[in-house]
């Protein structure tokens, strides 16, 4: 009896390990999966059958290059979440992935990738419908990232699958890219993809808010060695060498403590007097400093750059036109 219980425990543990492996790659060759689990191909087939009995849609590919993959099913696997919970979960993960809660963006993307992989089409349509009629109202957030782009890129990184997409460079020119995706990096208020660019024959980092139409190629690749300690260091090094576009300097007619409380870590505040201070920012766009200055709620003088004066004048004209 003791031996039987032990065998059952080992089988259950191995089945969970199999499920975990199937969730980490889009496709597993049969011999490689058997080797990972330390079982024969016949035992692997029995374990796959157990997962199917539990409702997990495992697809088998026969032949010399045969293998297994976890595919979308007609329903979510039982004893996990129901349809309503699945929709709520996916919507919540999309919000978290886009920075609704600081510090959990990367975990949210990983979880969203797993959920979307096994979600039936009818539930995906419900989520898309909710997103289509929902207006986000983020204040001071970073550039908007489509969660579908995040999910597609995350899946390509996870599956070690080459990726094609359209990319808009800093100056605005559009180009087609073919890459070997390495890692996603959440840094500051932006998402970056670190990848080896097959067209440029070098490593690159891509801002996801400038990336569109990511397409799976089905081409697997052997990961290359990244020329940095990790993906985040690679992105930071790239940012450090980029020329900054605007050096903002504004004199604000308010106490330095009040201004610091508003701008937080996005700028440097130097005290000039009891009710005046200097705000300094280095930015690559004028929208963000304009919003911050407006949020302070005090009079101010723009020292530079001249482009900021023109930008604020344009905003002011637009607001006055709306108010009549």
C-alpha positions in Angstrom: 0.0 0.0 0.0 2.8 2.4 0.9 4.5 1.8 -2.4 1.3 2.5 -4.3 0.7 5.8 -2.5 4.3 6.8 -3.2 3.9 5.9 -6.9 0.7 8.0 -7.0 2.5 11.0 -5.4 5.4 10.7 -7.9 3.0 10.5 -10.8 1.1 13.6 -9.6 4.3 15.6 -9.1 5.5 14.6 -12.5 2.2 15.6 -14.1 2.5 19.1 -12.5 6.0 19.4 -13.7 4.9 18.4 -17.3 2.2 21.1 -17.1 4.7 23.7 -16.0 7.1 22.8 -18.9 4.3 23.0 -21.4 3.5 26.5 -20.2 7.1 27.7 -20.6 7.4 27.0 -24.3 5.0 27.0 -27.2 6.3 23.7 -28.5 8.4 20.8 -27.0 10.0 18.0 -29.0 8.9 14.7 -27.5 12.5 13.4 -26.8 13.5 16.6 -25.1 10.4 16.6 -23.0 10.9 12.9 -22.0 14.5 13.8 -21.1 13.5 16.7 -18.9 11.1 14.6 -17.0 13.3 11.5 -16.9 10.7 9.2 -18.3 10.2 7.0 -21.3 8.1 8.2 -24.3 5.4 5.7 -23.3 5.2 7.2 -19.8 5.2 10.7 -21.3 2.2 9.8 -23.4 0.3 8.5 -20.3 1.1 11.7 -18.4 -0.2 13.8 -21.4 -3.4 11.8 -21.4 -3.8 12.6 -17.7 -3.6 16.3 -18.4 -6.2 16.0 -21.2 -8.5 14.2 -18.7 -8.1 17.3 -16.5 -9.1 19.5 -19.3 -5.8 20.9 -20.5 -5.7 21.0 -24.3 -2.4 19.3 -25.1 -1.8 18.8 -28.8 0.5 16.0 -30.0 2.5 16.3 -33.3 3.5 12.9 -34.7 6.5 12.0 -36.9 10.2 12.3 -36.6 10.1 15.8 -35.3 7.0 15.1 -33.2 6.3 16.8 -29.9 3.7 18.5 -27.7 2.3 21.9 -27.1 -0.4 23.5 -24.9 -3.1 25.0 -27.2 -6.1 27.2 -26.7 -9.1 25.0 -25.9 -12.9 25.2 -26.1 -12.9 26.1 -22.4 -10.4 27.0 -19.7 -9.0 24.0 -17.7 -11.3 23.1 -14.8 -10.6 23.9 -11.2 -8.6 27.0 -12.2 -11.0 29.9 -12.9 -14.4 30.3 -14.5 -15.2 32.4 -17.5 -16.1 35.6 -15.5 -13.0 35.3 -13.4 -10.9 34.7 -16.5 -12.1 37.9 -18.1 -11.6 39.9 -14.9 -8.1 38.3 -14.5 -7.0 39.2 -18.0 -8.3 42.8 -17.7 -6.6 43.3 -14.4 -3.3 41.9 -15.8 -3.5 44.2 -18.8 -3.8 47.2 -16.4 -1.0 46.0 -14.2 1.2 45.3 -17.2 0.8 48.9 -18.4 1.9 50.3 -15.0 -1.2 50.6 -13.0 0.6 49.3 -10.0 4.4 50.0 -9.8 6.8 47.1 -9.4 4.6 44.3 -10.8 4.6 45.1 -14.5 7.0 42.3 -15.5 5.2 39.7 -13.4 1.9 40.8 -14.9 3.2 40.3 -18.4 4.3 36.8 -17.6 1.0 35.9 -16.1 -0.9 37.5 -18.9 1.1 35.5 -21.4 0.1 32.2 -19.8 -3.6 33.2 -19.5 -3.9 34.3 -23.1 -2.2 31.2 -24.4 -5.0 28.9 -23.2 -7.9 31.3 -23.4 -10.7 30.3 -25.8 -11.5 32.8 -28.6 -14.9 33.7 -27.2 -13.4 35.0 -24.0 -10.7 37.0 -25.9 -13.6 38.7 -27.9 -15.2 39.7 -24.6 -11.9 41.2 -23.3 -11.4 43.1 -26.6 -14.9 44.5 -26.4 -14.4 45.8 -22.9 -11.1 47.4 -23.9 -12.7 49.0 -27.0 -15.3 50.9 -24.9 -13.0 51.8 -21.9 -11.2 55.1 -21.8 -8.0 55.0 -19.7 -7.5 58.1 -17.5 -3.8 57.9 -16.4 -2.2 61.1 -15.1 1.6 61.3 -15.4 1.9 57.8 -16.9 4.3 56.7 -19.6 3.6 56.1 -23.3 0.6 53.9 -23.9 1.5 50.2 -24.7 -1.0 47.9 -26.4 -1.2 44.8 -24.1 -1.5 42.6 -27.2 1.9 43.9 -28.3 3.3 43.1 -24.8 1.9 39.6 -24.9 3.1 38.8 -28.4 6.6 40.0 -27.7 6.7 38.2 -24.3 5.6 34.9 -26.0 8.4 35.3 -28.6 11.0 35.9 -25.8 9.7 32.9 -23.9 9.6 30.5 -26.8 12.9 31.7 -28.3 11.2 32.4 -31.6 12.3 35.0 -34.1 10.0 38.0 -34.4 9.1 40.5 -37.2 7.6 43.9 -36.5 7.4 47.5 -37.7 9.4 50.0 -35.8 9.3 53.8 -35.7 12.7 55.3 -34.9 13.3 58.4 -32.8 13.3 60.7 -35.8 10.0 59.2 -37.1 11.2 57.0 -39.9 9.5 53.6 -40.1 11.3 50.3 -40.8 10.7 46.5 -40.8 12.7 44.5 -38.3 13.5 40.8 -38.0 15.0 40.0 -34.6 15.8 37.3 -32.1 14.0 38.5 -28.9 15.9 38.2 -25.7 14.1 39.9 -22.8 11.5 42.6 -22.0 12.7 45.4 -19.7 10.4 47.7 -17.7 12.5 50.8 -17.0 11.1 54.1 -15.6 7.9 54.8 -17.4 8.7 52.7 -20.5 9.0 49.1 -21.8 11.9 48.0 -23.9 12.6 44.8 -25.9 16.2 43.7 -25.9 16.9 41.7 -29.1 19.5 40.7 -31.7 18.7 42.5 -34.9 19.2 40.1 -37.8 19.2 42.9 -40.3 21.7 45.1 -38.5 23.8 42.1 -37.2 24.0 43.6 -33.7 22.1 43.9 -30.4 19.5 46.6 -30.1 16.9 47.8 -27.6 13.4 48.8 -28.9 10.9 51.0 -27.2 7.6 49.1 -27.2 5.5 52.2 -27.7 7.2 52.6 -31.1 6.8 48.9 -32.0 3.7 47.7 -34.0 2.3 44.6 -35.7 4.5 42.0 -34.1 4.3 38.8 -36.0 5.4 35.3 -35.1 7.7 33.6 -37.6 7.7 30.0 -36.2 11.5 30.1 -36.5 13.3 28.9 -33.3 16.8 30.1 -32.5 19.7 29.3 -30.1 20.1 32.3 -27.7 23.2 34.4 -28.2 25.3 35.8 -25.4 24.2 39.3 -24.5 27.1 41.8 -24.3 26.1 43.1 -20.9 25.5 41.9 -17.3 21.8 41.7 -17.9 19.1 43.1 -20.2 18.4 46.0 -17.9 22.0 47.1 -17.9 22.1 46.9 -21.7 19.1 49.2 -21.9 20.5 51.7 -19.4 23.8 51.8 -21.3 22.0 52.6 -24.5 20.0 55.4 -22.9 23.1 56.9 -21.4 24.7 57.3 -24.8 21.6 58.9 -26.5 21.7 62.6 -26.9 19.0 64.3 -24.7 16.7 66.5 -26.7 15.5 69.2 -24.3 17.1 70.7 -21.1 14.1 72.3 -19.4 14.6 75.2 -17.0 11.6 76.9 -15.3 11.4 79.5 -12.5 8.3 78.6 -10.4 6.7 81.1 -8.1 6.1 78.6 -5.2 8.1 77.2 -2.3 10.6 74.5 -3.3 9.1 72.0 -0.9 5.7 72.3 -2.7 7.3 71.9 -6.2 9.4 68.9 -5.0 6.3 67.2 -3.7 4.7 67.5 -7.2 7.6 66.7 -9.5 9.0 63.9 -7.3 12.0 62.2 -9.0 11.2 63.6 -12.5 13.1 66.8 -12.0 15.6 68.7 -9.8 14.4 71.6 -7.7 16.7 74.4 -6.5 15.6 76.9 -3.9 15.9 80.6 -4.9 13.9 82.2 -2.1 11.0 81.5 0.2 8.4 81.5 -2.6 10.6 80.9 -5.7 12.6 78.0 -7.0 14.2 76.7 -10.2 13.0 73.5 -11.8 15.4 71.6 -14.0 14.5 68.6 -16.2 16.2 66.6 -19.0 13.6 65.1 -21.3 13.0 63.8 -24.8 9.5 65.3 -25.2 7.7 68.4 -24.0 4.3 66.9 -23.0 5.6 65.5 -19.7 7.2 68.7 -18.3 4.2 70.7 -19.4 1.8 68.5 -17.5 4.1 68.6 -14.4 4.4 72.4 -14.5 0.6 72.7 -14.8 0.1 70.3 -11.9 2.1 72.6 -9.6 -0.7 75.2 -9.7 1.6 78.3 -9.5 2.8 81.0 -11.8 6.1 80.3 -13.6 8.6 81.7 -16.1 10.2 79.5 -18.8 13.9 80.1 -19.1 14.4 77.4 -21.8 14.3 75.9 -24.2 12.4 78.1 -26.6 10.4 75.1 -27.9 8.8 74.7 -24.5 7.5 78.3 -24.7 5.9 77.5 -28.1 4.5 74.3 -26.8 2.9 75.9 -23.7 1.5 78.7 -25.9 -0.1 76.1 -28.3 -1.7 74.3 -25.3 -2.9 77.5 -23.8 -4.5 78.6 -27.1 -6.2 75.2 -27.4 -7.6 75.4 -23.9 -8.8 79.0 -24.4 -10.5 78.0 -27.6 -12.4 75.2 -25.8 -13.6 77.5 -23.0 -14.8 80.1 -25.5 
